[in-house]
Amino acid sequence: MAEAKRRSGGVQQSLQNFLRLESAGGILLAIATLVALAFSNSPLEPVYQWLLDLPVTVTIGRLGLSKPLLLWINDGLMAVFFLLVGLEMKREIFEGELSSREQVLLPATAAIGGIVVPAAIYAYVNWDAGDALNGWAIPTATDIAFALGVLSLLGSRVPLSLKVFLLAIAIIDDLAAILVIGIFYSKDISIESLALSLALLVVMVSLNRRGVSRIAAYIVPGTFMWLFMVKSGVHATLAGVLTALCIPLRSTDEGMPSPLRHLEHTLHPWVAFGVLPLFAFANAGLSLEGLSLSDLTGSVPVGIVAGLVVGKQVGVFGTIWLMISLGLARRPEGTTWLQLYGVSILCGIGFTMSLFIGSLAFEHGEFDYEGPVRLGVLLASFIAVVLGYLILRWGSHDDQSGQVGTKKT
């Protein structure tokens, strides 16, 4: 009993620390975005582009990789982000908010609704727009750091259970994004490189089954798996998730901390305060020079804005209402319908993940949609931030409970 209480307290403390870091990271993301926009609309714009196009070469023995700095950020640093996402998913599935059917049912179905409806709206808007249809997955994403950052501005006005609920939706959303990237945005597959990647995955799975607890034993083959995935045509960020799933949750050495928790704790501030702001700085730059009404009304930005702003709230909140009305789930403890609606709108803050998927969707297309994608994502995320914050501010009070958890069926 005492052990169960100790573990429960540790999980709750870890969750609160996670939420604090994500909230602070969301604020830093906003600052990085504003800096990128300032650079892109100033005399420093050529310096900004030169920096992103700067070639960087890394060689290990006979293996070498040369890419512009922008692609090192998008393929390399984002693999570290997905490593952290994989660690979070594994922990939540085994001992967190996704560890039981009752806990996972409502956020999982809400996340699915928030993926299907935005994708359908984007596809409808771009059905006859040629390559533009490839961006159907852009409005399906949710930026957890930004969304939790907005919730943090409300302080005690919103219960902790609402933040946990949003966290669960975003984690499932990230899992779906990983599957979409792996299935739909991998091109020109090299069987030899992919086979080498899978061989290294088998090595890490074997290490896990043998009870190896040293983190380095997984990071080293995971790094080479990333390198082979870059060369295979399968998007390299998947290497981060697969490596994370191999790292053991519990140590076989008595008295030693959890390898997974230790690595998650180590990586989290680096990702929140380094990787994601750097990604935002590199990908959010948008020149407003010559921007016209026709740019705003193009099928790509309209599909993204309609998907994130309208599709997310309809898909997420509609599914929540249906599940609760049918008696299949209950509202998270201490929350109101208006708060759940506000959170549904915050799910429309696609930002980091939407920009990332957008960079993959059109990289092999005939037309350059980089500008329309950034315009649509930034505009939709801004609208979702303002609307979500105002609704939650109006529908919440300072005396909300701060307890963790959800009522279960």
PESUL-V290583 format. One record per residue. N is the residue number from 1. RES is the residue in one letter. SS is DSSP state (h for helix, s for strand, l for the rest). PHI is phi in whole degrees, -180 to 180 (NA if undefined). OMEGA is omega in whole degrees, 0 to 359 (* if undefined). Layout:
N&RES&SS&PHI&OMEGA ; N&RES&SS&PHI&OMEGA
//
This chain:
1&M&l&NA&180 ; 2&A&h&-65&179 ; 3&E&h&-65&179 ; 4&A&h&-64&179 ; 5&K&h&-65&180 ; 6&R&h&-63&180 ; 7&R&h&-66&179 ; 8&S&h&-63&179 ; 9&G&h&-65&178 ; 10&G&h&-65&179 ; 11&V&h&-65&181 ; 12&Q&h&-65&180 ; 13&Q&h&-65&178 ; 14&S&h&-61&180 ; 15&L&h&-64&180 ; 16&Q&h&-65&177 ; 17&N&h&-64&179 ; 18&F&h&-60&182 ; 19&L&h&-64&179 ; 20&R&h&-64&180 ; 21&L&h&-65&181 ; 22&E&h&-64&181 ; 23&S&h&-64&179 ; 24&A&h&-65&178 ; 25&G&h&-63&178 ; 26&G&h&-63&178 ; 27&I&h&-66&179 ; 28&L&h&-66&176 ; 29&L&h&-59&180 ; 30&A&h&-62&179 ; 31&I&h&-64&180 ; 32&A&h&-62&179 ; 33&T&h&-65&179 ; 34&L&h&-64&178 ; 35&V&h&-65&179 ; 36&A&h&-62&178 ; 37&L&h&-65&179 ; 38&A&h&-65&178 ; 39&F&h&-62&184 ; 40&S&h&-71&182 ; 41&N&l&-123&180 ; 42&S&l&-144&176 ; 43&P&l&-62&180 ; 44&L&l&-84&183 ; 45&E&h&-58&177 ; 46&P&h&-62&178 ; 47&V&h&-66&179 ; 48&Y&h&-59&180 ; 49&Q&h&-67&178 ; 50&W&h&-61&180 ; 51&L&h&-62&182 ; 52&L&h&-69&180 ; 53&D&h&-89&183 ; 54&L&l&-59&181 ; 55&P&s&-73&179 ; 56&V&s&-129&182 ; 57&T&s&-120&176 ; 58&V&s&-125&181 ; 59&T&s&-126&175 ; 60&I&s&-126&184 ; 61&G&l&62&179 ; 62&R&l&-84&181 ; 63&L&s&-84&178 ; 64&G&s&-139&180 ; 65&L&s&-143&180 ; 66&S&s&-125&182 ; 67&K&s&-145&170 ; 68&P&s&-63&182 ; 69&L&h&-56&180 ; 70&L&h&-58&181 ; 71&L&h&-75&173 ; 72&W&h&-63&178 ; 73&I&h&-69&185 ; 74&N&h&-73&181 ; 75&D&h&-96&184 ; 76&G&h&-89&182 ; 77&L&h&-64&179 ; 78&M&h&-70&173 ; 79&A&h&-67&175 ; 80&V&h&-67&176 ; 81&F&h&-60&180 ; 82&F&h&-71&172 ; 83&L&h&-61&178 ; 84&L&h&-65&178 ; 85&V&h&-59&179 ; 86&G&h&-63&177 ; 87&L&h&-63&180 ; 88&E&h&-63&180 ; 89&M&h&-62&182 ; 90&K&h&-62&179 ; 91&R&h&-64&181 ; 92&E&h&-66&181 ; 93&I&h&-69&185 ; 94&F&h&-88&183 ; 95&E&h&-150&183 ; 96&G&l&-117&186 ; 97&E&l&-74&179 ; 98&L&l&-116&188 ; 99&S&l&-88&178 ; 100&S&l&-142&181 ; 101&R&h&-59&182 ; 102&E&h&-65&182 ; 103&Q&h&-74&188 ; 104&V&h&-88&190 ; 105&L&h&-59&185 ; 106&L&h&-68&179 ; 107&P&h&-65&181 ; 108&A&h&-67&180 ; 109&T&h&-68&177 ; 110&A&h&-64&179 ; 111&A&h&-64&179 ; 112&I&h&-63&176 ; 113&G&h&-60&180 ; 114&G&h&-76&175 ; 115&I&h&-102&186 ; 116&V&h&-68&185 ; 117&V&h&-67&177 ; 118&P&h&-60&179 ; 119&A&h&-63&180 ; 120&A&h&-66&179 ; 121&I&h&-65&179 ; 122&Y&h&-61&181 ; 123&A&h&-62&179 ; 124&Y&h&-63&181 ; 125&V&h&-67&187 ; 126&N&l&-111&187 ; 127&W&l&-57&182 ; 128&D&l&-106&185 ; 129&A&l&-105&176 ; 130&G&h&63&183 ; 131&D&h&-61&181 ; 132&A&h&-59&180 ; 133&L&h&-64&180 ; 134&N&h&-62&182 ; 135&G&h&-89&184 ; 136&W&l&-57&183 ; 137&A&l&-86&184 ; 138&I&h&-58&183 ; 139&P&h&-84&180 ; 140&T&h&-87&189 ; 141&A&l&-92&174 ; 142&T&l&-130&178 ; 143&D&l&-89&186 ; 144&I&h&-65&183 ; 145&A&h&-65&180 ; 146&F&h&-65&183 ; 147&A&h&-64&179 ; 148&L&h&-70&175 ; 149&G&h&-63&177 ; 150&V&h&-65&179 ; 151&L&h&-61&182 ; 152&S&h&-65&179 ; 153&L&l&-66&181 ; 154&L&l&-89&176 ; 155&G&h&55&184 ; 156&S&h&-77&178 ; 157&R&h&-67&179 ; 158&V&l&-116&180 ; 159&P&l&-72&179 ; 160&L&h&-61&180 ; 161&S&h&-61&178 ; 162&L&h&-70&178 ; 163&K&h&-66&179 ; 164&V&h&-65&179 ; 165&F&h&-63&177 ; 166&L&h&-64&178 ; 167&L&h&-59&181 ; 168&A&h&-64&178 ; 169&I&h&-60&184 ; 170&A&h&-66&179 ; 171&I&h&-65&178 ; 172&I&h&-65&176 ; 173&D&h&-60&178 ; 174&D&h&-64&178 ; 175&L&h&-60&178 ; 176&A&h&-63&179 ; 177&A&h&-62&178 ; 178&I&h&-62&179 ; 179&L&h&-65&179 ; 180&V&h&-62&180 ; 181&I&h&-62&182 ; 182&G&h&-67&186 ; 183&I&h&-88&190 ; 184&F&h&-103&186 ; 185&Y&l&-119&172 ; 186&S&l&-106&187 ; 187&K&l&-130&172 ; 188&D&l&49&186 ; 189&I&l&-68&173 ; 190&S&l&-99&184 ; 191&I&h&-62&182 ; 192&E&h&-62&180 ; 193&S&h&-66&179 ; 194&L&h&-65&178 ; 195&A&h&-64&177 ; 196&L&h&-65&177 ; 197&S&h&-62&181 ; 198&L&h&-67&177 ; 199&A&h&-63&178 ; 200&L&h&-68&175 ; 201&L&h&-63&178 ; 202&V&h&-61&178 ; 203&V&h&-60&181 ; 204&M&h&-68&176 ; 205&V&h&-63&178 ; 206&S&h&-63&178 ; 207&L&h&-62&179 ; 208&N&h&-63&182 ; 209&R&h&-67&178 ; 210&R&l&-85&176 ; 211&G&l&83&178 ; 212&V&l&-70&186 ; 213&S&l&-107&182 ; 214&R&l&-70&184 ; 215&I&l&-63&181 ; 216&A&h&-60&180 ; 217&A&h&-65&179 ; 218&Y&h&-103&183 ; 219&I&h&-67&182 ; 220&V&h&-64&177 ; 221&P&h&-66&178 ; 222&G&h&-64&178 ; 223&T&h&-66&178 ; 224&F&h&-69&176 ; 225&M&h&-63&176 ; 226&W&h&-60&182 ; 227&L&h&-62&180 ; 228&F&h&-70&178 ; 229&M&h&-69&175 ; 230&V&h&-57&182 ; 231&K&h&-82&185 ; 232&S&h&-84&185 ; 233&G&l&100&172 ; 234&V&l&-78&188 ; 235&H&l&-62&191 ; 236&A&l&-66&180 ; 237&T&h&-63&178 ; 238&L&h&-64&178 ; 239&A&h&-61&178 ; 240&G&h&-63&180 ; 241&V&h&-66&182 ; 242&L&h&-63&177 ; 243&T&h&-63&180 ; 244&A&h&-60&182 ; 245&L&h&-68&179 ; 246&C&h&-86&183 ; 247&I&l&-72&186 ; 248&P&l&-68&178 ; 249&L&l&-75&182 ; 250&R&l&-124&180 ; 251&S&l&-85&176 ; 252&T&l&-81&178 ; 253&D&l&-88&183 ; 254&E&l&-60&178 ; 255&G&l&88&179 ; 256&M&l&-87&180 ; 257&P&l&-70&177 ; 258&S&l&-62&178 ; 259&P&h&-58&181 ; 260&L&h&-64&181 ; 261&R&h&-65&181 ; 262&H&h&-64&180 ; 263&L&h&-68&178 ; 264&E&h&-61&180 ; 265&H&h&-63&181 ; 266&T&h&-71&185 ; 267&L&h&-76&191 ; 268&H&h&-55&179 ; 269&P&h&-65&178 ; 270&W&h&-65&180 ; 271&V&h&-73&184 ; 272&A&h&-65&186 ; 273&F&h&-106&181 ; 274&G&h&-127&187 ; 275&V&h&-61&185 ; 276&L&h&-69&175 ; 277&P&h&-61&178 ; 278&L&h&-66&177 ; 279&F&h&-62&180 ; 280&A&h&-62&180 ; 281&F&h&-62&184 ; 282&A&h&-79&189 ; 283&N&h&-114&184 ; 284&A&l&-97&179 ; 285&G&l&-64&181 ; 286&L&l&-141&178 ; 287&S&l&-77&180 ; 288&L&l&-91&181 ; 289&E&l&-66&178 ; 290&G&l&76&180 ; 291&L&l&-69&183 ; 292&S&l&-128&179 ; 293&L&h&-62&180 ; 294&S&h&-65&177 ; 295&D&h&-67&181 ; 296&L&h&-72&185 ; 297&T&l&-101&175 ; 298&G&l&-65&185 ; 299&S&h&-64&181 ; 300&V&h&-69&178 ; 301&P&h&-63&178 ; 302&V&h&-65&178 ; 303&G&h&-63&180 ; 304&I&h&-68&181 ; 305&V&h&-64&180 ; 306&A&h&-63&180 ; 307&G&h&-67&183 ; 308&L&h&-75&185 ; 309&V&h&-81&182 ; 310&V&h&-92&185 ; 311&G&h&-61&182 ; 312&K&h&-64&183 ; 313&Q&h&-69&177 ; 314&V&h&-67&182 ; 315&G&h&-67&183 ; 316&V&h&-72&184 ; 317&F&h&-68&179 ; 318&G&h&-60&179 ; 319&T&h&-69&178 ; 320&I&h&-59&181 ; 321&W&h&-61&182 ; 322&L&h&-66&182 ; 323&M&h&-64&181 ; 324&I&h&-73&180 ; 325&S&h&-64&179 ; 326&L&l&-82&179 ; 327&G&l&77&181 ; 328&L&l&-86&180 ; 329&A&l&-156&177 ; 330&R&l&-124&179 ; 331&R&l&-63&172 ; 332&P&s&-54&187 ; 333&E&l&-57&175 ; 334&G&l&80&182 ; 335&T&l&-102&177 ; 336&T&l&-115&178 ; 337&W&h&-62&181 ; 338&L&h&-67&177 ; 339&Q&h&-66&178 ; 340&L&h&-65&177 ; 341&Y&h&-67&177 ; 342&G&h&-61&178 ; 343&V&h&-65&177 ; 344&S&h&-61&177 ; 345&I&h&-69&179 ; 346&L&h&-62&177 ; 347&C&l&-64&177 ; 348&G&l&-81&174 ; 349&I&l&-82&183 ; 350&G&l&-77&180 ; 351&F&h&28&190 ; 352&T&h&-53&184 ; 353&M&h&-68&179 ; 354&S&h&-67&176 ; 355&L&h&-62&181 ; 356&F&h&-65&178 ; 357&I&h&-63&178 ; 358&G&h&-61&179 ; 359&S&h&-69&179 ; 360&L&h&-89&189 ; 361&A&h&-62&188 ; 362&F&l&-118&185 ; 363&E&l&-68&179 ; 364&H&l&-113&183 ; 365&G&l&-83&182 ; 366&E&l&-78&184 ; 367&F&l&-112&178 ; 368&D&l&-93&181 ; 369&Y&l&-106&184 ; 370&E&h&-57&180 ; 371&G&h&-63&178 ; 372&P&h&-59&179 ; 373&V&h&-64&180 ; 374&R&h&-62&179 ; 375&L&h&-62&182 ; 376&G&h&-64&182 ; 377&V&h&-66&181 ; 378&L&h&-64&181 ; 379&L&h&-66&180 ; 380&A&h&-64&181 ; 381&S&h&-65&177 ; 382&F&h&-63&179 ; 383&I&h&-62&181 ; 384&A&h&-64&178 ; 385&V&h&-62&184 ; 386&V&h&-65&182 ; 387&L&h&-63&181 ; 388&G&h&-61&180 ; 389&Y&h&-63&182 ; 390&L&h&-63&180 ; 391&I&h&-67&179 ; 392&L&h&-68&178 ; 393&R&h&-65&181 ; 394&W&h&-71&186 ; 395&G&h&-98&182 ; 396&S&l&-126&182 ; 397&H&l&-134&182 ; 398&D&l&-67&185 ; 399&D&l&-95&180 ; 400&Q&l&-65&178 ; 401&S&l&-71&178 ; 402&G&l&-108&184 ; 403&Q&l&-75&179 ; 404&V&l&-93&171 ; 405&G&l&121&178 ; 406&T&s&-132&173 ; 407&K&l&-72&187 ; 408&K&l&-117&177 ; 409&T&l&-83&*
//
